[in-house]
Amino acid sequence: MKFVLKNGEEVEIRELDSKATAKQFRDFFEKIVKEKPQPFILVDKVPSMKEEEVWLKGKREKILKGEMVKLVAWRGKEIIGVCDAIRQRGVDRVNAMVGISIARQYRGKGLGKKLLVELIKLAKRKLHPRIIYLTVFSGNKPARALYEKVGFQNVATLPNWSKVRGKYWSHVYMRLK
């Protein structure tokens, strides 16, 4: 689907398909890693091409098994954002966890909201989760505001849960209303 950002740029959002390459994902993650020192990014190193190929193959297998849905935002042949919902394991299999990552220059332009709204529709249709949830660092106010706009609400906070670049951050669990 085509989508126009707040700045007038047109992007395309589509489910992960065979056209997406490991190199395109690696290039995207390299941009994310270079955003240091922003503490809310969980990726801390650029994967090798072999690691990225294995990662992408694994995602495609999860999709084929009905364990995951993944949307990719494109600007031409460049990945500018990804968003997925993954069915959890074991007794939590009835729930799906959401993750999203958008290149810095495309944040605040409506892409995150569009990706999440479309992902939620897709996850409900294909995964049929009882609960859709996510976690976010407590200090990531822009992300938390986005999640609340889309309909997520806070359900729990794990204080000082993760140590990132020498500082402890709390995790906030949010679930879709």
C-alpha positions in Angstrom: 0.0 0.0 0.0 1.2 3.5 -0.7 1.3 6.0 2.1 2.1 9.7 2.1 4.1 11.0 5.0 3.4 14.3 6.7 6.2 15.9 4.7 4.6 14.8 1.4 7.0 11.9 0.7 5.4 8.7 -0.6 6.4 5.4 0.9 5.2 1.9 0.3 4.2 -0.5 3.1 4.0 -4.2 2.4 4.3 -7.5 4.1 7.7 -9.1 4.1 8.2 -10.7 0.7 10.8 -12.5 -1.3 12.0 -9.2 -2.9 13.5 -7.9 0.4 17.1 -8.9 0.7 19.4 -9.5 3.6 21.6 -6.6 2.4 18.6 -4.2 2.5 17.9 -5.2 6.1 21.6 -5.0 7.0 21.8 -1.5 5.6 18.7 -0.5 7.6 20.1 -1.9 10.9 23.4 -0.2 10.2 21.6 3.2 10.2 19.9 2.3 13.4 23.1 1.2 15.1 24.8 4.5 14.0 22.1 6.4 16.0 24.1 6.0 19.2 24.1 7.4 21.7 20.3 7.2 21.7 19.7 4.7 24.5 16.4 3.2 23.4 17.8 1.2 20.5 18.4 -2.4 21.3 20.6 -3.2 18.4 24.2 -2.5 19.4 26.2 -3.9 16.4 25.8 -4.2 12.7 25.2 -7.9 11.9 27.4 -9.7 9.3 25.8 -10.6 6.0 25.8 -14.2 7.1 24.0 -13.3 10.4 21.5 -11.2 8.5 20.8 -13.9 5.9 20.1 -16.4 8.8 17.9 -13.8 10.6 15.9 -13.1 7.4 15.4 -16.8 6.7 14.2 -17.4 10.2 11.7 -14.5 9.9 10.3 -15.9 6.7 10.0 -19.4 8.3 8.0 -17.9 11.2 5.7 -16.2 8.8 5.1 -19.4 6.8 4.3 -21.2 10.1 1.8 -18.6 11.1 3.9 -17.5 14.0 4.6 -14.0 12.8 3.5 -11.1 10.6 5.9 -8.4 9.5 5.4 -5.1 7.6 8.2 -3.3 5.9 8.2 0.4 4.9 10.1 1.3 1.7 11.3 4.5 0.2 12.2 3.2 -3.3 14.5 0.2 -2.6 15.5 1.4 0.8 14.0 0.0 4.0 13.0 2.9 6.3 10.9 1.0 8.9 9.9 -2.4 10.1 7.1 -3.6 12.3 6.2 -7.1 13.4 4.0 -9.1 15.7 5.3 -12.4 16.9 3.2 -15.2 18.5 4.7 -16.0 21.8 5.8 -19.5 22.9 4.4 -22.1 25.2 1.5 -21.1 27.4 1.8 -17.5 26.1 1.2 -18.7 22.5 -2.2 -17.0 22.6 -0.5 -13.6 22.7 1.5 -11.6 20.2 4.3 -9.2 21.0 4.8 -6.1 18.7 8.1 -4.5 17.7 8.8 -1.5 15.6 11.9 0.3 14.3 11.9 3.4 12.1 15.0 5.2 10.7 15.5 8.5 12.5 14.8 10.8 9.5 11.3 9.2 9.1 10.2 9.5 12.7 7.5 12.0 13.6 6.0 11.9 10.1 3.1 9.5 10.6 4.9 6.4 9.5 5.0 4.7 13.0 1.3 5.2 13.5 0.4 3.9 10.1 2.7 0.8 10.5 1.2 0.0 13.9 -2.4 0.4 12.8 -1.9 -1.8 9.7 0.2 -4.3 11.7 -2.6 -4.7 14.3 -5.2 -5.4 11.6 -2.9 -7.9 10.0 -2.0 -9.6 13.3 -5.7 -9.9 14.3 -6.5 -11.4 10.9 -3.6 -13.9 10.7 -2.5 -14.6 14.3 -5.8 -14.2 16.2 -4.0 -13.2 19.4 -5.9 -12.8 22.7 -3.6 -10.0 23.7 -1.3 -7.8 21.6 1.4 -6.2 23.7 4.8 -4.5 23.6 7.6 -3.3 25.9 9.2 0.1 25.8 11.9 1.8 27.8 10.3 4.2 30.3 12.3 7.2 29.1 11.3 6.8 25.4 8.5 9.4 25.6 7.9 9.7 21.8 7.4 6.0 21.4 5.1 5.8 24.4 3.0 8.7 23.1 2.7 6.9 19.7 1.7 3.6 21.4 -1.0 5.4 23.4 -2.4 7.1 20.3 -2.7 3.7 18.7 -4.6 2.3 21.7 -2.0 0.7 24.0 -2.2 1.2 27.7 0.4 0.7 30.5 -0.1 -2.5 32.4 3.2 -2.9 34.3 6.6 -1.4 34.8 9.8 -3.4 35.6 12.0 -0.9 37.4 15.7 -0.6 36.3 15.3 -3.7 34.2 17.9 -3.2 31.4 21.4 -1.8 31.5 22.1 0.1 28.3 25.4 2.0 27.8 26.0 2.1 31.5 22.6 3.3 32.6 19.6 1.3 34.0 16.2 1.8 32.3 12.8 0.6 33.3 10.7 -1.4 30.9 7.0 -0.5 30.5 4.7 -3.2 29.4 1.7 -2.0 27.3 -1.2 -3.9 25.9 -3.7 -3.0 23.2 -7.1 -2.1 24.7 
